[in-house]
């Protein structure tokens, strides 16, 4: 850790990290992993180890699921008055805000992201989402119906539906927005009356562990939220555990497919928000400066480590040179460095492994004939920094165009007609998001339904709202995070028919 990072840490963060070796949080208590295994938590800006967290085994997962099951069946959480669940979640949202400096510093330390982004998105927007979901606790509803059952003659019936919590929810979250996506999973489940076992990424477990402590402080009963850290072994044990009623996972398509296969035997409910290769489409009438700025934001935000990143830039040929020139200029002017430096615009990638993967994708593009307009190299000799990169002369068969790179790398292609733009946009196994840049509202409205994407933005990209469901089509997943859909996915719809 360098002097800049040390000076940026507040006393709460320093106090939390002095523990150095962390345990899981199960049944409201910090517990060392059963077999004592731990994994390092590394600051990707400096390559220095900052803590160690459990590398949990199946036995640890079993303890956590059993705790969550007891909390669901025996504690008052699932049967608590909705207004009381709302109050606990509201208190949690205020505690997250009160600990904003600490939580954002932990996010920057473990993931490398800019602390300003961590404070605004992971902490600020995360707290708002918890508050939004707190309100849903009192608004879960069923319907009454007028049945037309004709037998036996003369008997009347009264029918209705009710939504009930499904049980234990397994929440598995990635390393790009560790706290925010954890809250996307945890808050709707708790609002619905479920209990949760949260497994953070092994690279970024610290804010999940701190969240568990804050949840207890907010009044959540022990066992209602358990945190189990670890890698593939812990994840496999959690997704196949018979005590889990629902799995909510955000991560790679390959892992999501494996989870879906594992869950098939038990028919465990699934929400899978998976990979993306989102097209950013610039039509012929688009404002060149706005489109270039939007493209830069779409791909370089959070170092390109965003599921919905605009990694495929499709530009009408009449605007192509102007847009990519401005985009390359913006990339060349970006300052790289520690996320604690407020003048920095691009932080490190999350790990050496991720940096190597991104650089390998760029090298593959070079070998296949792409031109690196700018960037394309590692930045510096310490840390996991990759230059913001713009690739041109690409085609749909290249690895860099087909695969989710999850780094600051964009592939720019020209098109001549809207039909060609649609073909290029949909020529992907993914369908998470897309954006259209144009002031021609008629063209925009005609184009939106033709795009195979779960979300379409117009003249913006990567903009989320608590009310607006987020999820993909094709290999980008099934189900939705955010909005009403998220809380209802944690409920079972029960039908009731009563003879009167």
C-alpha positions in Angstrom: 0.0 0.0 0.0 1.5 3.4 -1.0 1.4 6.6 0.9 -1.5 8.0 -1.1 -3.6 5.0 -0.2 -2.7 5.0 3.4 -3.6 8.7 3.7 -7.0 8.0 2.1 -8.1 5.4 4.6 -10.2 6.6 7.4 -10.0 5.3 10.9 -12.9 2.9 10.5 -11.3 1.2 7.5 -8.0 0.9 9.2 -9.7 -0.6 12.3 -11.5 -3.1 10.1 -8.4 -4.2 8.3 -6.3 -4.6 11.4 -8.0 -8.0 11.8 -6.1 -9.0 8.7 -7.5 -12.6 8.7 -11.2 -12.7 8.4 -13.8 -15.5 9.0 -17.2 -16.2 7.5 -20.2 -14.6 9.1 -22.6 -17.5 10.0 -25.6 -17.2 12.4 -24.4 -13.7 13.3 -20.9 -14.8 14.4 -17.6 -14.6 12.7 -16.3 -18.2 12.2 -13.0 -19.4 10.9 -13.3 -21.8 8.0 -13.6 -25.4 9.1 -10.3 -26.6 7.5 -8.5 -23.3 8.1 -7.8 -22.5 4.5 -7.6 -18.8 3.4 -7.1 -16.8 0.2 -5.2 -13.5 -0.2 -7.1 -10.3 -0.9 -4.8 -8.2 -3.1 -4.7 -4.5 -3.9 -4.6 -4.5 -7.7 -3.0 -1.0 -7.8 0.1 -2.2 -5.9 0.0 -6.0 -6.0 0.2 -6.0 -2.2 -1.8 -8.4 0.0 -4.1 -6.4 2.3 -6.0 -9.2 4.0 -6.9 -12.9 4.0 -10.4 -14.3 3.8 -11.8 -17.9 4.1 -11.4 -20.4 1.3 -14.6 -22.2 2.4 -15.4 -25.8 1.9 -18.7 -27.7 1.6 -18.8 -28.0 5.4 -18.8 -24.2 5.8 -21.5 -23.8 3.2 -23.6 -26.4 5.0 -23.3 -24.5 8.3 -24.4 -21.2 6.5 -27.4 -22.8 4.7 -28.6 -24.5 7.9 -28.3 -21.2 9.7 -30.3 -19.5 7.0 -32.9 -22.2 7.0 -33.3 -22.0 10.8 -33.7 -18.2 10.5 -36.3 -18.7 7.9 -38.3 -21.3 9.7 -37.8 -20.5 13.3 -37.1 -16.8 13.6 -39.6 -14.0 13.2 -38.1 -12.7 10.0 -40.3 -14.4 7.4 -43.4 -13.9 9.7 -42.4 -10.4 10.8 -44.8 -7.6 10.0 -43.9 -6.2 6.6 -43.6 -2.8 8.2 -41.0 -4.1 10.6 -39.0 -5.7 7.8 -39.2 -2.3 6.0 -37.8 -0.6 9.1 -34.8 -2.9 9.4 -33.9 -2.5 5.8 -34.3 1.3 6.1 -31.9 1.3 9.0 -29.5 -0.8 7.0 -29.6 1.8 4.2 -28.8 4.6 6.6 -25.9 2.6 8.1 -24.5 2.0 4.6 -24.6 5.8 4.0 -23.1 6.5 7.4 -20.1 4.2 6.6 -19.7 5.5 3.0 -16.0 6.5 3.5 -15.1 3.2 5.0 -17.0 1.0 2.5 -15.8 3.0 -0.6 -12.2 2.7 0.6 -12.6 -1.0 1.1 -14.0 -1.3 -2.5 -11.1 0.7 -3.9 -8.5 -1.4 -2.0 -9.9 -4.7 -3.0 -11.1 -4.0 -6.6 -9.0 -1.0 -7.7 -12.0 1.0 -8.8 -12.0 4.8 -8.4 -13.1 5.7 -4.9 -15.4 8.4 -6.3 -17.2 5.7 -8.4 -17.3 3.3 -5.4 -18.8 6.0 -3.2 -21.4 7.1 -5.9 -22.4 3.6 -7.2 -21.5 0.8 -4.8 -22.3 2.8 -1.7 -24.6 5.7 -2.6 -26.7 3.9 -5.2 -26.5 0.7 -3.2 -28.0 2.5 -0.1 -30.7 4.0 -2.3 -31.6 0.5 -3.6 -31.9 -0.9 -0.1 -34.2 1.9 0.8 -36.2 1.3 -2.4 -36.5 -2.4 -1.6 -37.5 -1.6 2.0 -40.6 0.0 0.6 -41.4 -3.2 -1.3 -41.7 -5.2 2.0 -45.1 -3.6 2.5 -46.3 -3.8 -1.1 -46.1 -7.5 -1.9 -49.6 -8.5 -3.0 -51.8 -11.1 -4.6 -55.1 -10.9 -6.5 -58.7 -11.9 -5.9 -60.6 -13.6 -8.7 -64.1 -14.5 -9.7 -64.0 -18.3 -10.5 -66.3 -20.0 -13.0 -66.2 -23.5 -11.4 -69.6 -25.1 -12.2 -69.4 -28.2 -10.0 -71.1 -29.3 -7.8 -74.2 -27.3 -8.8 -75.0 -24.5 -6.4 -71.6 -24.3 -4.7 -69.9 -21.0 -4.8 -66.2 -20.4 -4.6 -63.8 -17.7 -3.5 -60.4 -17.6 -5.1 -57.2 -15.6 -4.6 -53.5 -15.7 -5.0 -50.8 -14.8 -2.4 -47.0 -14.3 -2.6 -44.9 -16.1 -0.1 -41.1 -16.1 0.4 -39.4 -19.0 -1.3 -37.0 -19.7 1.5 -33.2 -19.6 1.5 -31.7 -17.6 -1.4 -28.1 -18.2 -2.5 -26.6 -14.9 -3.7 -23.4 -15.2 -5.7 -21.8 -12.0 -6.8 -18.8 -10.9 -9.0 -15.9 -8.6 -8.3 -16.7 -5.7 -10.5 -19.3 -4.1 -8.3 -19.0 -6.2 -5.1 -21.2 -4.2 -2.7 -23.7 -2.9 -5.2 -24.5 -6.3 -6.8 -24.6 -7.9 -3.3 -27.3 -5.5 -2.3 -29.1 -6.1 -5.6 -29.4 -9.8 -4.5 -29.8 -9.4 -0.7 -32.3 -6.5 -0.4 -35.1 -8.0 -2.5 -34.7 -11.4 -0.9 -34.9 -9.9 2.6 -37.8 -7.6 1.6 -39.8 -10.7 0.5 -39.1 -12.4 3.8 -36.4 -14.8 2.6 -33.1 -15.4 4.3 -29.8 -15.3 2.4 -26.4 -17.0 2.1 -24.1 -14.5 0.2 -20.9 -15.7 -1.5 -18.8 -12.8 -2.7 -16.0 -13.2 -5.2 -12.8 -14.5 -3.7 -11.0 -11.3 -5.1 -13.4 -8.9 -3.3 -14.9 -10.3 -0.1 -14.3 -7.4 2.3 -17.4 -5.3 1.8 -19.7 -8.3 1.9 -18.2 -9.2 5.3 -18.7 -5.6 6.5 -22.2 -5.6 5.2 -23.1 -8.6 7.3 -21.9 -6.7 10.4 -23.9 -3.6 9.5 -27.0 -5.8 8.9 -26.8 -7.2 12.4 -26.4 -3.6 13.7 -29.6 -2.6 11.8 -31.6 -5.3 13.6 -31.5 -8.2 11.1 -31.9 -11.5 13.1 -28.7 -13.7 13.2 -28.8 -16.2 10.3 -31.0 -14.0 8.1 -27.8 -13.0 6.2 -24.8 -15.2 6.2 -21.6 -14.6 4.3 -19.4 -17.5 3.1 -16.2 -16.6 1.2 -14.3 -18.8 -1.1 -13.8 -19.9 -4.7 -15.3 -22.6 -6.9 -15.6 -25.3 -4.2 -17.7 -23.0 -2.0 -19.8 -21.9 -5.0 -20.5 -25.5 -6.1 -21.5 -26.5 -2.6 -23.9 -23.6 -2.4 -25.5 -24.0 -5.7 -26.2 -27.7 -5.2 -27.2 -27.6 -1.5 -30.7 -29.1 -1.0 -31.6 -26.3 1.5 -31.3 -23.6 -1.1 -34.6 -22.6 -2.7 -33.3 -20.0 -5.1 -30.0 -19.1 -6.7 -29.3 -15.5 -7.8 -26.0 -15.3 -9.7 -24.2 -12.5 -11.6 -21.0 -13.5 -13.5 -19.7 -15.3 -16.6 -21.9 -17.2 -19.0 -19.8 -20.3 -18.6 -20.3 -20.4 -14.8 -24.0 -19.5 -15.2 -24.5 -22.4 -17.5 -22.7 -24.7 -15.1 -25.0 -23.5 -12.2 -28.1 -24.0 -14.4 -27.1 -27.6 -15.1 -26.4 -28.2 -11.4 -29.7 -26.7 -10.4 -31.7 -28.7 -12.9 -32.0 -31.9 -10.8 -33.6 -30.1 -7.9 -35.4 -27.5 -10.2 -34.0 -24.7 -8.0 -35.2 -21.3 -9.1 -32.7 -19.2 -10.9 -31.9 -15.6 -11.7 -28.8 -15.5 -13.9 -27.3 -12.2 -15.1 -24.4 -13.3 -17.3 -22.0 -12.0 -19.9 -22.5 -9.2 -22.4 -21.1 -7.8 -25.5 -23.3 -4.8 -25.9 -23.4 -2.8 -29.1 -23.4 1.0 -29.1 -25.0 2.1 -32.4 -24.3 5.5 -33.8 -26.8 6.5 -36.6 -26.1 8.8 -39.4 -27.7 11.9 -37.8 -26.0 11.5 -34.4 -24.1 14.3 -32.8 -20.4 13.2 -33.2 -19.1 14.8 -30.0 -21.9 13.3 -27.9 -21.6 9.9 -29.5 -17.8 9.9 -28.9 -18.3 11.0 -25.3 -21.0 8.3 -24.8 -18.8 5.7 -26.3 -15.9 6.6 -24.0 -18.2 6.4 -21.0 -19.8 3.2 -22.3 -16.5 1.3 -22.4 -14.0 2.9 -20.1 -16.3 3.3 -17.0 -14.9 1.1 -14.2 -12.1 0.1 -16.5 -14.5 -1.6 -18.9 -15.3 -4.2 -16.1 -19.1 -3.8 -16.6 -21.5 -6.5 -17.9 -23.3 -3.9 -20.0 -20.1 -2.2 -21.3 -20.5 -0.8 -24.8 -17.6 -3.0 -26.2 -18.9 -3.1 -29.8 -19.1 0.3 -31.4 -21.2 0.3 -34.6 -21.0 3.6 -36.4 -22.6 4.8 -39.6 -19.8 5.1 -42.2 -20.5 8.8 -42.6 -19.6 9.4 -39.0 -17.1 6.6 -38.4 -13.8 8.5 -38.8 -14.9 11.5 -36.7 -16.3 9.4 -33.8 -13.3 7.0 -33.5 -10.9 10.0 -33.8 -12.5 11.7 -30.9 -12.8 8.5 -28.9 -9.1 7.7 -29.4 -8.2 11.3 -28.4 -10.3 10.8 -25.2 -8.6 7.5 -24.5 -5.1 9.0 -24.9 -5.9 11.8 -22.5 -7.0 9.5 -19.6 -4.8 9.4 -16.5 -4.2 5.9 -15.0 -3.4 5.3 -11.4 -4.6 4.5 -7.9 -8.3 4.8 -7.4 -7.6 6.9 -4.3 -6.2 9.7 -6.5 -9.1 12.0 -7.4 -7.3 13.1 -10.6 -7.2 9.5 -12.0 -9.8 8.5 -14.6 -8.9 4.8 -15.1 -7.8 2.5 -12.3 -6.3 -1.0 -12.4 -8.1 -4.2 -13.5 -9.1 -6.4 -10.6 -6.2 -8.9 -10.8 -3.1 -10.0 -12.6 -5.2 -12.9 -14.1 -7.8 -10.5 -15.5 -5.1 -8.2 -16.9 -3.4 -11.1 -18.6 -6.7 -12.2 -20.1 -7.4 -8.7 -21.5 -3.9 -8.3 -23.0 -4.3 -11.7 -24.6 -7.5 -10.6 -26.3 -5.8 -7.5 -27.6 -2.9 -9.6 -28.9 -5.3 -12.0 -30.6 -7.0 -9.1 -32.3 -3.6 -7.9 -33.6 -2.8 -11.3 -34.9 -6.2 -11.5 -36.7 -5.6 -8.3 -38.5 -7.1 -5.6 -36.3 -5.5 -2.2 -36.0 -4.8 -0.8 -32.6 -5.8 2.9 -33.0 -4.6 3.7 -29.5 -3.6 1.8 -26.3 -3.2 -2.0 -26.4 -0.5 -2.3 -23.8 0.1 -2.7 -20.1 0.6 0.6 -18.3 3.5 0.6 -15.9 5.3 -2.3 -14.3 3.4 -2.4 -11.0 -0.3 -3.1 -10.6 -2.9 -4.4 -13.1 -3.1 -1.4 -15.4 -4.1 -1.7 -19.1 -4.2 1.3 -21.4 -7.6 2.3 -22.8 -7.7 0.6 -26.2 -9.6 1.3 -29.4 -9.5 -1.4 -32.1 -10.5 -0.8 -35.7 -10.4 -3.0 -38.9 -12.2 -5.7 -37.0 -14.8 -8.2 -38.2 -17.5 -10.4 -36.5 -15.3 -13.5 -36.5 -12.5 -12.1 -34.3 -12.2 -13.2 -30.7 -12.1 -9.6 -29.5 -15.5 -9.0 -31.2 -17.1 -12.3 -30.1 -15.9 -12.7 -26.5 -16.6 -10.6 -23.5 -13.2 -9.0 -22.7 -14.2 -7.2 -19.5 -11.6 -4.5 -19.9 -11.1 -1.1 -21.4 -11.2 -2.4 -25.0 -13.7 -1.4 -27.7 -14.0 -2.8 -31.2 -15.3 -0.2 -33.7 -17.0 -1.2 -37.0 -18.7 0.9 -39.7 -22.1 0.1 -41.2 -23.9 1.5 -44.2 -27.6 0.8 -43.5 -29.8 0.3 -40.5 -30.4 -3.3 -41.6 -26.7 -3.9 -41.5 -26.4 -2.3 -38.1 -29.2 -4.6 -36.8 -27.4 -7.7 -38.3 -24.1 -6.7 -36.7 -25.7 -5.8 -33.3 -27.6 -9.1 -33.1 -24.7 -11.2 -34.4 -23.6 -12.2 -30.9 -24.4 -15.0 -28.4 -25.1 -12.3 -25.9 -28.1 -10.0 -25.5 -27.7 -8.0 -22.3 -27.9 -4.4 -23.5 -27.5 -2.0 -26.4 -27.7 1.7 -27.0 -28.7 3.9 -29.9 -27.3 7.4 -30.6 -29.6 9.5 -32.7 -32.0 12.5 -32.6 -34.3 10.8 -35.2 -37.0 9.5 -32.8 -38.9 7.7 -35.6 -35.7 5.8 -36.5 -35.0 5.0 -32.9 -38.5 3.7 -32.2 -38.3 1.4 -35.3 -34.9 0.2 -34.2 -35.6 -0.7 -30.6 -37.8 -3.7 -31.1 -35.3 -5.2 -33.6 -32.5 -5.4 -31.1 -32.0 -8.6 -29.2 -31.2 -7.1 -25.8 -32.7 -7.0 -22.4 -32.1 -3.2 -22.1 -31.9 -0.5 -24.8 -30.6 3.0 -23.9 -31.1 6.0 -26.2 -28.4 8.7 -26.2 -26.9 7.3 -23.0 -25.3 4.0 -21.9 -24.9 2.1 -18.6 -27.7 4.1 -16.9 -29.6 2.1 -14.3 -32.6 2.9 -12.1 -34.0 1.0 -9.2 -37.4 0.7 -10.9 -36.0 -0.6 -14.2 -35.4 -4.3 -14.4 -32.0 -5.4 -15.6 -31.4 -8.8 -17.3 -30.6 -10.3 -20.7 -31.7 -12.6 -23.4 -29.8 -15.4 -25.2 -26.6 -16.3 -23.3 -26.8 -13.2 -21.2 -29.1 -14.9 -18.7 -32.6 -15.5 -17.4 -34.6 -13.4 -14.9 -34.2 -9.9 -13.8 -32.4 -7.9 -11.1 -33.8 -4.5 -9.9 -37.3 -3.3 -9.9 -40.5 -5.2 -8.9 -39.3 -8.2 -10.8 -36.4 -8.7 -8.4 -38.6 -9.0 -5.2 -41.2 -11.1 -6.9 -38.6 -13.5 -8.1 -38.0 -14.3 -4.4 -41.6 -15.3 -3.9 -43.8 -18.2 -4.7 -47.2 -17.5 -6.1 -49.8 -19.6 -4.3 -53.3 -20.1 -5.5 -56.2 -20.5 -3.0 -59.7 -21.8 -3.9 -62.3 -21.9 -1.1 -65.8 -23.3 -1.3 -68.3 -21.1 0.5 
